[in-house]
Amino acid sequence: MLKYGYSAFSFKIIVFFESSSSLSEQEQRDALISLEQRYIDLLHPEYNILDTAGSNLGHKMSEEAKAKISASKKGKPSHRRGSTHSKESKELIKQNNAKSKQVFVFDSNLVFISVFNSIADAASFTGVHRWKISLAVRTNINIPINGYIFRNSPIQTD
């Protein structure tokens, strides 16, 4: 609107959304976003920046906008400063980490010892450096390292 001026646009109410006291605030929000998405899909508005209602996924912020946001945060402490995650939260973060790799640990006689949710956990348990475990898991070769064999899957026995 700033580029073309207000007079180049017209505003029309295409639907009236009446909130319901029987719905929770989240249910009302979901219903409103669903309605907005229906009209975005139906009308394909030319000047709509985003394709998905309620989401800014796919939106590319200008360098100028990024610089303004950065400048506004300079000298201010992080919103996370002074807070810590609980042990339960840390465990959930570990479990849901897409980069985590399950590590199956065997002794040198191929007897199963344990399975770990991450290379770091396996390293902590065995005392073997993480990069050695990472290499062993990637290659999946049964070569003992400090008496342990590391794999990304169980060993198939015939």
FENMOWO-V603154 format. One record per backbone hydrogen bond with DSSP energy under -0.5 kcal/mol. CO is the residue of the C=O (numbers start at 1). NH is the residue of the N-H. If there is no record, write none. Layout:
BEGIN
[[CO	NH] [CO	NH]]
END
This chain:
BEGIN
[[1	5] [5	8] [6	9] [12	14] [15	17] [16	18] [17	19] [20	23] [24	28] [25	29] [26	30] [27	31] [28	32] [29	33] [30	34] [31	35] [32	36] [33	37] [34	38] [35	39] [36	40] [37	41] [38	42] [39	43] [40	44] [45	48] [52	55] [56	59] [59	61] [62	66] [63	67] [64	68] [65	69] [66	70] [67	71] [68	72] [69	73] [70	73] [70	74] [71	74] [73	76] [78	81] [80	83] [86	90] [87	91] [88	92] [89	93] [90	94] [91	95] [92	96] [94	97] [96	98] [97	100] [103	105] [103	116] [104	151] [105	113] [105	114] [106	149] [107	110] [110	112] [111	107] [114	105] [116	103] [118	122] [119	123] [120	124] [121	125] [122	126] [123	127] [129	132] [129	133] [130	134] [131	135] [132	136] [133	137] [134	138] [135	139] [136	140] [136	141] [141	143] [142	144] [145	148] [147	108] [148	145] [149	106] [151	104]]
END
